Amino acid sequence: MKLEESDGPCTLKNGIRKLQGDSSIKPTNSSLEAEAVALSIAVQQMKTLGYDQVAFIGDCKPIIDESKSVLH
């Protein structure tokens, strides 16, 4: 196996499966709200798929900070 293999939106690198998804959502009032809704949908989808060790990566610091405070 190569260091990194790609199979569409799923990538296996160093034994870690990386998934990337996209979805459309209803219009929101702000980009912050859109980020929060997107993260919520992603969490729900991972639960539905049965994943239990998931790391979400994002660049919206207020959402990441809030998520950390809720999860810890």
C-alpha positions in Angstrom: 0.0 0.0 0.0 1.2 3.5 -0.8 1.6 6.0 2.0 -1.6 7.6 0.7 -4.4 6.0 -1.3 -7.4 7.8 -2.5 -10.8 6.3 -3.3 -13.0 9.2 -4.1 -14.0 11.2 -0.9 -12.3 8.6 1.3 -8.5 8.6 1.8 -6.4 6.1 3.8 -3.2 7.6 5.1 -0.9 6.0 7.7 -3.8 3.6 8.6 -6.2 6.5 9.3 -9.3 6.7 7.1 -10.1 10.3 6.2 -13.6 11.1 4.9 -14.7 14.3 3.3 -18.4 15.0 2.7 -20.6 17.8 1.5 -24.2 18.6 1.7 -26.5 21.5 1.0 -28.4 23.1 3.9 -31.2 25.6 4.1 -30.2 29.3 4.0 -28.9 30.7 7.2 -28.6 34.2 8.7 -24.8 34.1 9.1 -21.7 32.2 8.2 -21.3 31.2 11.9 -24.8 29.6 11.8 -24.0 27.8 8.6 -20.8 26.4 10.1 -22.7 25.3 13.2 -25.4 23.6 11.2 -22.8 21.9 9.0 -20.9 20.5 12.0 -24.1 19.3 13.6 -25.1 17.5 10.4 -21.6 15.9 10.1 -21.8 14.7 13.7 -25.2 13.2 13.2 -24.0 11.5 10.0 -21.0 9.9 11.7 -23.3 8.6 14.5 -25.7 7.2 11.9 -22.8 5.4 10.1 -21.5 4.0 13.4 -18.2 5.8 13.7 -17.2 6.3 17.3 -13.6 7.8 17.0 -13.9 10.8 14.8 -11.9 14.0 14.6 -13.6 17.0 12.9 -11.3 19.6 11.4 -12.5 23.1 10.7 -11.3 26.7 10.5 -14.1 28.5 12.4 -12.6 29.1 15.8 -15.8 30.1 17.6 -17.5 26.8 16.5 -14.4 24.8 17.5 -14.1 26.5 20.9 -17.8 26.0 21.6 -17.7 22.4 20.5 -14.8 21.7 22.8 -16.6 23.2 25.8 -19.7 21.1 25.1 -17.8 17.9 24.6 -15.5 18.2 27.6 
